[in-house]
Structure formats: C-alpha cells, structure tokens
Amino acid sequence: SWKMAADALARGNARAFQNDMRPWTAEEFSTLLASPHSHLIQSDHAFALIRVVADEAELLTLATDPDHRRQGLARTVLEALETRARQAGAVTIFLEVSEANTPARALYASAGYHETARRPDYYKTPTGQRIDALILTKSLS
C-alpha cells in the first residue's frame, strides 16, 4: 500500500538527511505518491521521487542510506529518474539543493546540472542556521 511505502520513505529520508533539515513526513510522501504526476525510483539503498508536469520534471528528493554512500547508488538512481522523466515527456529537469550539500552538488554538476537560480536563506537547519537553496537545471533532450 502507499501508506507502507510512505512510512519507509519517510524513515529513509530522515536517515539520509539527519542534521541537515526537517525530514519529510510519511503523510507528505503519501500525498506525493498519490499524485499521477509523481514517479518513485528505488534501488536497495537509495530512492528518488520526481514530479513531471507537462514537459518539466522536478526532482523532489534523492536519498541514499548513509551506510551505503560512495558506491554510485545516487548516480544510478539519478540516471534512472532522468530516463523516467524523459519517458513521461519531460525535456528539462530541475531541483533544489542546499548550498551546504557539497556531495550532492558534486553529483549534480558531474551529471550536467547547472545553477539557474538561488533562494536566499531557504533552508533552516535544526540549529537555526539559514542556508541558500540552489536551483539546478538540466536539459533532457
């Protein structure tokens, strides 16, 4: 059921982003999964959720289990989600990433994403620090 999947996704998301920001709730995942525009891409230790509307895809989250990082899992999921986005009709994809998330920024840069905008003080850490969000975009055509 979506609910079971949503609970597992919320736990995985919280593990992947501990100390970074407020994790997504199971209810938030459940709402996203119920949308016909949402696509879930999963591997054993990583997952991503994208939303495709018209010809544009948004990467909502990409999470890797902290015990399985640096094994290429995020890159594999990223390639799969780009393929899924193309199949759903997207010609561009965009995402938000914390300016402080150096590993994610390196992954996206190496995969051809470019910064197109910035949202100042968008993220708030558990300690109250404010961090800019970078909007990264890639052409899928």
C-alpha atoms as a printed R data frame, in Angstrom:
    type eleno elety resid chain resno      x      y       z
1   ATOM     1    CA   SER     A     1  0.000  0.000   0.000
2   ATOM     2    CA   TRP     A     2  1.050  3.640  -0.421
3   ATOM     3    CA   LYS     A     3  0.952  4.090   3.343
4   ATOM     4    CA   MET     A     4  3.581  1.401   3.977
5   ATOM     5    CA   ALA     A     5  5.727  2.805   1.216
6   ATOM     6    CA   ALA     A     6  5.298  6.313   2.596
7   ATOM     7    CA   ASP     A     7  6.401  5.225   6.087
8   ATOM     8    CA   ALA     A     8  9.511  3.515   4.715
9   ATOM     9    CA   LEU     A     9 10.346  6.506   2.514
10  ATOM    10    CA   ALA     A    10  9.970  8.913   5.430
11  ATOM    11    CA   ARG     A    11 12.338  6.782   7.532
12  ATOM    12    CA   GLY     A    12 14.875  6.567   4.695
13  ATOM    13    CA   ASN     A    13 14.656 10.284   4.019
14  ATOM    14    CA   ALA     A    14 15.162 11.112   7.709
15  ATOM    15    CA   ARG     A    15 18.220  8.823   7.851
16  ATOM    16    CA   ALA     A    16 19.736 10.318   4.710
17  ATOM    17    CA   PHE     A    17 19.248 13.928   5.768
18  ATOM    18    CA   GLN     A    18 19.766 13.726   9.536
19  ATOM    19    CA   ASN     A    19 21.123 17.000  10.942
20  ATOM    20    CA   ASP     A    20 20.515 18.789   7.615
21  ATOM    21    CA   MET     A    21 16.882 19.877   7.688
22  ATOM    22    CA   ARG     A    22 13.389 18.822   8.730
23  ATOM    23    CA   PRO     A    23 12.736 15.399   7.224
24  ATOM    24    CA   TRP     A    24  9.635 14.771   5.154
25  ATOM    25    CA   THR     A    25  6.759 13.061   6.935
26  ATOM    26    CA   ALA     A    26  5.025  9.852   5.863
27  ATOM    27    CA   GLU     A    27  1.918 11.958   5.194
28  ATOM    28    CA   GLU     A    28  3.871 14.210   2.817
29  ATOM    29    CA   PHE     A    29  5.226 11.180   0.961
30  ATOM    30    CA   SER     A    30  1.760  9.627   0.859
31  ATOM    31    CA   THR     A    31  0.278 12.761  -0.721
32  ATOM    32    CA   LEU     A    32  3.051 12.913  -3.334
33  ATOM    33    CA   LEU     A    33  2.811  9.202  -4.144
34  ATOM    34    CA   ALA     A    34 -0.942  9.512  -4.696
35  ATOM    35    CA   SER     A    35 -0.402 12.066  -7.470
36  ATOM    36    CA   PRO     A    36 -0.407 10.763 -11.058
37  ATOM    37    CA   HIS     A    37  2.450 13.192 -11.767
38  ATOM    38    CA   SER     A    38  4.786 11.577  -9.215
39  ATOM    39    CA   HIS     A    39  7.290  8.850 -10.042
40  ATOM    40    CA   LEU     A    40  9.216  6.845  -7.446
41  ATOM    41    CA   ILE     A    41 12.579  5.378  -8.439
42  ATOM    42    CA   GLN     A    42 14.075  2.895  -5.969
43  ATOM    43    CA   SER     A    43 17.124  0.728  -5.542
44  ATOM    44    CA   ASP     A    44 18.097 -1.329  -2.498
45  ATOM    45    CA   HIS     A    45 19.670  1.570  -0.599
46  ATOM    46    CA   ALA     A    46 18.617  4.712  -2.469
47  ATOM    47    CA   PHE     A    47 15.465  6.293  -3.848
48  ATOM    48    CA   ALA     A    48 14.261  9.371  -5.619
49  ATOM    49    CA   LEU     A    49 10.899 10.996  -6.117
50  ATOM    50    CA   ILE     A    50 10.186 13.150  -9.149
51  ATOM    51    CA   ARG     A    51  7.147 15.053 -10.346
52  ATOM    52    CA   VAL     A    52  6.547 15.537 -14.070
53  ATOM    53    CA   VAL     A    53  4.105 18.213 -15.199
54  ATOM    54    CA   ALA     A    54  3.825 18.982 -18.917
55  ATOM    55    CA   ASP     A    55  7.398 18.950 -20.269
56  ATOM    56    CA   GLU     A    56  9.152 19.722 -16.988
57  ATOM    57    CA   ALA     A    57 10.353 17.371 -14.262
58  ATOM    58    CA   GLU     A    58 11.208 18.318 -10.698
59  ATOM    59    CA   LEU     A    59 13.462 16.138  -8.574
60  ATOM    60    CA   LEU     A    60 11.728 16.354  -5.193
61  ATOM    61    CA   THR     A    61 14.189 14.244  -3.209
62  ATOM    62    CA   LEU     A    62 17.052 11.831  -3.758
63  ATOM    63    CA   ALA     A    63 18.211  9.920  -0.690
64  ATOM    64    CA   THR     A    64 20.941  7.345  -0.113
65  ATOM    65    CA   ASP     A    65 21.279  5.280   3.057
66  ATOM    66    CA   PRO     A    66 24.250  6.745   4.974
67  ATOM    67    CA   ASP     A    67 25.744  3.247   5.388
68  ATOM    68    CA   HIS     A    68 25.851  2.775   1.610
69  ATOM    69    CA   ARG     A    69 27.196  6.085   0.333
70  ATOM    70    CA   ARG     A    70 30.113  6.492  -2.079
71  ATOM    71    CA   GLN     A    71 29.097  3.380  -4.050
72  ATOM    72    CA   GLY     A    72 27.482  5.103  -7.050
73  ATOM    73    CA   LEU     A    73 23.919  4.457  -5.874
74  ATOM    74    CA   ALA     A    74 22.792  8.081  -6.169
75  ATOM    75    CA   ARG     A    75 24.238  8.326  -9.700
76  ATOM    76    CA   THR     A    76 22.418  5.134 -10.724
77  ATOM    77    CA   VAL     A    77 19.131  6.430  -9.317
78  ATOM    78    CA   LEU     A    78 19.722  9.842 -10.948
79  ATOM    79    CA   GLU     A    79 20.220  8.216 -14.368
80  ATOM    80    CA   ALA     A    80 17.076  6.103 -13.883
81  ATOM    81    CA   LEU     A    81 14.967  9.079 -12.843
82  ATOM    82    CA   GLU     A    82 16.140 11.112 -15.852
83  ATOM    83    CA   THR     A    83 15.104  8.214 -18.108
84  ATOM    84    CA   ARG     A    84 11.710  8.026 -16.363
85  ATOM    85    CA   ALA     A    85 11.281 11.796 -16.743
86  ATOM    86    CA   ARG     A    86 12.005 11.587 -20.483
87  ATOM    87    CA   GLN     A    87  9.522  8.704 -20.844
88  ATOM    88    CA   ALA     A    88  6.915 10.878 -19.096
89  ATOM    89    CA   GLY     A    89  7.514 13.684 -21.621
90  ATOM    90    CA   ALA     A    90  9.911 15.976 -19.757
91  ATOM    91    CA   VAL     A    91 12.502 17.918 -21.743
92  ATOM    92    CA   THR     A    92 14.032 19.674 -18.727
93  ATOM    93    CA   ILE     A    93 14.533 18.735 -15.098
94  ATOM    94    CA   PHE     A    94 15.207 20.943 -12.111
95  ATOM    95    CA   LEU     A    95 15.902 20.527  -8.404
96  ATOM    96    CA   GLU     A    96 16.697 22.461  -5.257
97  ATOM    97    CA   VAL     A    97 19.813 21.619  -3.285
98  ATOM    98    CA   SER     A    98 21.291 23.134  -0.166
99  ATOM    99    CA   GLU     A    99 24.351 25.218  -0.903
100 ATOM   100    CA   ALA     A   100 25.995 23.343   2.011
101 ATOM   101    CA   ASN     A   101 25.367 19.893   0.483
102 ATOM   102    CA   THR     A   102 28.746 19.510  -1.216
103 ATOM   103    CA   PRO     A   103 28.412 15.803  -2.148
104 ATOM   104    CA   ALA     A   104 25.025 16.334  -3.832
105 ATOM   105    CA   ARG     A   105 26.245 19.435  -5.637
106 ATOM   106    CA   ALA     A   106 29.260 17.485  -6.961
107 ATOM   107    CA   LEU     A   107 26.981 14.669  -8.159
108 ATOM   108    CA   TYR     A   108 24.631 17.043  -9.962
109 ATOM   109    CA   ALA     A   109 27.465 19.066 -11.520
110 ATOM   110    CA   SER     A   110 29.105 15.904 -12.853
111 ATOM   111    CA   ALA     A   111 25.733 14.830 -14.277
112 ATOM   112    CA   GLY     A   112 25.335 18.074 -16.226
113 ATOM   113    CA   TYR     A   113 23.150 20.211 -13.954
114 ATOM   114    CA   HIS     A   114 23.745 23.967 -13.905
115 ATOM   115    CA   GLU     A   115 22.770 26.586 -11.338
116 ATOM   116    CA   THR     A   116 19.956 28.754 -12.723
117 ATOM   117    CA   ALA     A   117 18.689 30.484  -9.573
118 ATOM   118    CA   ARG     A   118 19.235 30.856  -5.847
119 ATOM   119    CA   ARG     A   119 16.779 31.141  -2.958
120 ATOM   120    CA   PRO     A   120 18.477 33.014  -0.109
121 ATOM   121    CA   ASP     A   121 18.063 31.539   3.402
122 ATOM   122    CA   TYR     A   122 15.679 28.873   2.065
123 ATOM   123    CA   TYR     A   123 16.708 26.016   4.348
124 ATOM   124    CA   LYS     A   124 16.786 26.155   8.113
125 ATOM   125    CA   THR     A   125 18.975 23.652   9.949
126 ATOM   126    CA   PRO     A   126 17.987 22.178  13.328
127 ATOM   127    CA   THR     A   127 20.397 24.679  14.927
128 ATOM   128    CA   GLY     A   128 18.609 27.599  13.260
129 ATOM   129    CA   GLN     A   129 21.264 28.330  10.642
130 ATOM   130    CA   ARG     A   130 19.885 29.575   7.321
131 ATOM   131    CA   ILE     A   131 21.305 28.158   4.084
132 ATOM   132    CA   ASP     A   132 20.640 29.184   0.491
133 ATOM   133    CA   ALA     A   133 18.914 26.785  -1.881
134 ATOM   134    CA   LEU     A   134 20.426 26.473  -5.332
135 ATOM   135    CA   ILE     A   135 18.091 25.763  -8.238
136 ATOM   136    CA   LEU     A   136 19.860 23.442 -10.683
137 ATOM   137    CA   THR     A   137 18.533 22.641 -14.140
138 ATOM   138    CA   LYS     A   138 19.410 20.175 -16.885
139 ATOM   139    CA   SER     A   139 18.141 19.681 -20.413
140 ATOM   140    CA   LEU     A   140 16.930 16.127 -21.025
141 ATOM   141    CA   SER     A   141 16.715 16.430 -24.799
